[in-house]
Amino acid sequence: MKFKNILCFVALGLCLSCGDDFLDEVPVDFRSPENAYKTYGDFTLSVNNLYRLVRREFYSRDENYPMDYTYGTDLVFDGQASQRRWTPYINVMRPQGGAEVPATHWADLYKIITESNTIIARLQTVEFSTAEETRLEAEARFFRAFAYRTLVYLFGGVPLELNEVESPRFNYVRATKEEVLAQCILDAKFAADNLRGIMAVENGQVNNLAASHLLSEIYLANNQPQLAAEEATKVINDPNVRLMTARFGSQSTVNPGDVYWDLYRRNNQNRASGNTEGLWVIQFETDVLGGGAVSTGMGGAALYERHHAPMVRDYRLGGRALFKWPMSDYTGGRGIGWAISTRYFSNTIWESDWNNDIRNANHNFVREFVYNNPAFPEYYGTVVSTENPPAGITVPSRSFYAYQSKVTTPGDHPTGLYANLQTGELKATAGGTYTDQYMFRLAETYLLRAEAYFKAGNSAAAAADINVVRQRANANPVAAADVTIDYILDERMRELGIEEKRRLTLMRMGLLYDRVSRLNPYYSDILEINNLWPIPYSEIERNTEALLEQNPGYTN
């Protein structure tokens, strides 16, 4: 009887299932695409997560991954090679423990694309006003363009997925570089046409000008300099943005200082401070839930101070430790000297304007340090320079080299980071850079347009744009005849420095190997194949139903 009843139950179930969806699983106790995209607020939360993913990938993931955009370039070299030396890390196909560097960024960037695709797809399932739907789609397409643009610079052609992926796929193939860039252009153009203006968005939100800046850069990557110049012009001519030329913001009365120094002080990156130069500013609200940075430690902050400022703790003159460390002054906070400035960055590019370019002033590019350890009164207060170091002191070395002060907040660290507020001593948990960070800034837009003009054959117009930036810095103008791609890259170094995702610029131009092999002797093992990263072995291995081709020169 029991057996008969079971059969009847199965038969009943089969009958009820015909044409019905009652067996479809709809999650009720956790968030999923099926139940998470119902209201405008739901979609806004998903868009907000795109901002978080960008902040994590480029600024705050951990000790090292955001710095992959700086190490291995012409800007810096590794102060502690045993920790992580970038060229071998890039070239390793099958790492012994841990993820490959390329694989980590590949995964993080595709997370941005995946979430963007889901937002775009799910918009078709919910009734919104036209304005709301367009705004959400424009933001999602901006981030998709931004992520694919990053992938194509790093890897060349990559798999191009524009749909929500609802089940695993193992048959991806690489689109061509041209196909990926074409999609980036479509997405960035939609964003530029449909995002709100810069005056209508909150701090940190993408806007039409940020999208045009991005589109200008992508047009350059796609060898369309005239279109790149036109898009950059839309940004430059917008009446709501301009280069800052007078002192402003939270520490505008502090001396020494100038307008360039003011750009990097705490709370000065957003428009509320009077700053009309930031186009897209990544937000780091210290000690605010979800804000990223905390004053009780380094977690969540951008770790430029930790990486790029020297570790003066280990500076010894005659066996004497003449610097206290860590201190909230121009010795570099709690720097540990992992990203040492190349000689080219700290010296060569400044030679023609050493004394007049404000970006090279000591409060912006620190070369003169003051001994601050009162335990040695005969030295206390003495100035020591990287340009004329005492006998026995090596420059550059991990404990003593020139660095950009924009990576730290001398005299203005968050209160919770001080061990002694009166003396300026910091806690061991310091090391972050507690300012909002420029992703796009108007000065870079001028330099993008200069590059576009130069590539279009108009050196005079290129020089004029470069000189707008140089005039603000009190640097001598460049003549049209002297403008080259190398000069433009040097000017980007002078203006942007550690702020720039330098690897992306050099790989976009295909010039990583050229610049590094000539200008950064530390990476003597760089290869021409390193102009692109290898496709991650882990991705090739799991893609079992199609061939995911490797970049030339790499072996799996």
C-alpha positions, 0 to 999 in steps of 0.5 A: 500500500505504501508503494502504491501511495508513493506512485500516486504522489509522483504521478500527481506531481508530474501532472501538476508540473505540466505547464507550471513554474511552481518548481522554479526556485525563488530565493526568499532568505538571501539576495540574488538577481531573482529577488534583488532587482525590484525597485529603483533603490535595489538598482541604486545599491547595485550601482553603488557596489560598482563604485566599491569594486572600482575603489577596491581594484584601484586603491584599497584591495590589500598591500599590493594589488592596487600598486600593480598599476605603478610598480614595474613602470618608469616611476618607481622600483621595488624597495624590498625585492624579496616581498614582491618583484613585479616582472617575475610575478607578471611572467609566472604562469603557474604560481606556487601558491596564491593567484597570479597578478594578472589573474587577480586583476582579470577577475576583479575587472570582470566582476565589474563587467558582470555586475554592469551586465546584470543591471543592464539586463534587469532594467528590462524587467522592471517598470521605471520612468524613462529618466531613471532607466536611462540614468541607471543604464548610463552608469552601468555602461560607464563602468562596463566601458571603464573595466573593458578599457582597463582589460584591453590595455592590459591584455589586448583582446579579451572575451567580450560578454555583454549579457547577464551570465546565468549559468557557467560557460566554458567556451569563451574566445577572445574578441579582437582588441579593435572589437573590445575598443569599439564596444568601449566607445559605444558604452562610453558614448552612451554614458557621455550623452546620458549621464548627468552634468557634474554640477548635478551629481554627488561627490564621487559620482560619475558624470558626463564630463568623466565619461567624455574624458574616458571616451577621449582616452579610448579614442586615443587607444583606438587610433582616432586622435581627432575624435579624442581631441573633440571629446576632450574639448567638451570637457575643457570647454565646460563652464563648470570646470577649470584648472585651479590657479589660486590657493584654496581649501582646508590648508590654504594659509599653510606655508610653504604651500601652493595651489598644486599642494592644495590639490592633495590636502585632506577634504580638498578634492571635491567641489565643496572645497572650491575645487573645479578640477576634479572630474571623478574623485574616488571617495574615502570617508575616514571612520564612516561606515562604508567609507573605506578608510579607518583611522584605527589602521591601514585597512581600506585606505589607499596605501600610497604613504606606506608604499611610496614614502621612505622608511627613515626609521632605518636611516643611520649616520654613524650608527645614529638614528637621526629620524623619529619614525613614524611622524606626521611631517615631511619625513613621510609618515609611516612610509616603508620605502617599497616604491622608490622613485626612479632617478628619471622621475625624481631628477631627470624630468625636472632638470630644465625647470628645477627651481621654478616648477612648483611641482618640484618645490620641496613641499611637493617633491620632498628632497630636504629632510629635517632631523627630528630626533631630540635624542641627538641634539647636536643634529636636531633640526639640521636639514639633510638633502637627497641631492647632497647626502652625507658620506655613507648615505646611499641615494636612492635607498629604501630609507632615503630618497625623494618622494611626492608629498601628495602620498601623505598628509604631513601634520594633518593625519586623522586624529585617531592615528596619532600616538602623541598629537603634540609631538606628531608621533604616529601609531604603528597602524598609520600608513594610509593616504587619508584623502579622496583620490583623483581618478580623472582630473582636468589637468590630465584632460589637457594632456590627453588632448595634447596627445591627440593633437600631436598624433593628428599632426598639430604640434602647435595645438599640442604645445598650447595644451601642455603649456596651460598645465605648465603655466599653472606650475610656473614652468617654462613653456614648451616649443611646438618643435620640442613636443614628442610622445616622450615629452608628453609622457614626461609631462604626465609624470611631472603633473600626475606622478604617483596619482596616475595609473602609469601602467595603463598609460604605457600599455595603452600606448604600447610603450611599457617596454620602451620606457622601462628598458631605457629609464628604469634599470632596476627592471633589467629583466623586462621583455618586449612581450610585457607590453601585454600581460599574459592571459591568466593560465587559470582562465585558459585551463577552466575554459574547456570547450574552446581555446582561449589563446595566450598572448605571443611570447608566453607559454602556459 
